[in-house]
């Protein structure tokens, strides 16, 4: 049975303004739509919502021609870069905003957790907000009361349940908001990236609850996250949004693979000959980033030393600069997070510089990884780029005699120096 159906959903915005905000545009829109019975004339001039480039039109499509179905009991992962349209899609489903064109058919009550504090009145206590949210969803006071202790226990905020929500931390607010959304028996549960605000224990608890809701109770879940591990563990199917349109739809593993293949730099070397278009700002520009095997012309494998080389142009003088490297799996598990400082008057001179290091062989297991790089100046953030450089460590057959050991699980595979003795 189909729980949700999106039919030709599109959402257009005018940059910087609410409605057209010009008399000529408003009159033109009214004349064409109300008098002549034609479509909105400004639907024809919108541009793709590419936030990184300057366009020629003030009208942009946050979403364009979205069509898909979600079956009852399915858990759908919605992934994509920032600005792809994920949150807009969920806001339309939750009726926070209306689509410019198209319709959505949804069967059952929808509980949404889109932002920290969604649906909360800050002056009301946690207990009062639980009853208010339940009433909005059409539940009776008796039904909410039966669920109250379970909600409070799951959220872990019993001590503050009679305190106004405005005094809650963001983590406490998310805990209570998710507990309400998950326990008040909605047919459709919509969860945006807000779970990232909670601690690791609560994230695990929340994902377990969503699995119970979908598998045990047959409810439908739409889940947006940049944590590919959480999406892979929780979801059955996935869609990839790109510039407001569906770029891929299918099995969640295939969706994640497609997303990583198309959104991460994965050449042997990332190089910018022209610094004017290189990642950075007026203080730091990244010239190149390269990951390769230490031995010349070798592939990166589990038993090769891996060299990471970053070349950048520094425009600062006499400042304490630090560069940070973070290695993650494609499921967003951090493998390591390391940095180095450049001393003023000695290392941080204006000009092109290189930082490199070696990841020793027999450390990383076979698989895909990506590097993130950012800079700091005098302990303040200087350059937070979206540069995500992907590389792959290949598996080479390991044998003992004639036995092929095969690939083993885990992120690392250290070459441990075992000892053995008789006692």
Secondary structure, 3 states (H helix, E strand, C coil): CEEEEEEEEEEEEECCCCCCCCHHHHHHHHHHHHHCCCCCHHHHCCEECCCCCCCCCCEEEEEEEEEEEEECCCEEEEECCCCCCHHHHHHHHCCCCCCCEEEEEECCCEEEECCCCCCCCCCCEHHHHHHHHHHHCCCCHHHHHHHHHHHHHHHCCHHHCCCEHHHCCHHHHHHHHHHHHHHCCCCEEEECHHHHHCCHHHHHHHHHHHHHHHHHCCCEEEEECCCHHHHHHHCCEEEEEECCEEEEEEEHHHHHHHHHHHHCECCCEEECCCHHHCCECCCEEEEEEEEEECCCCCCCECCCCEEEEEEEEECCCCCCEEEEEEEEECCCCEEEEEEEEECCCCCCCCEEEEEEEEECCCCECCEEEEEEEEEEECCEEEEEEEEEEEEEEECCCCEECCEECCCCCCCECCCCCCCCCCC
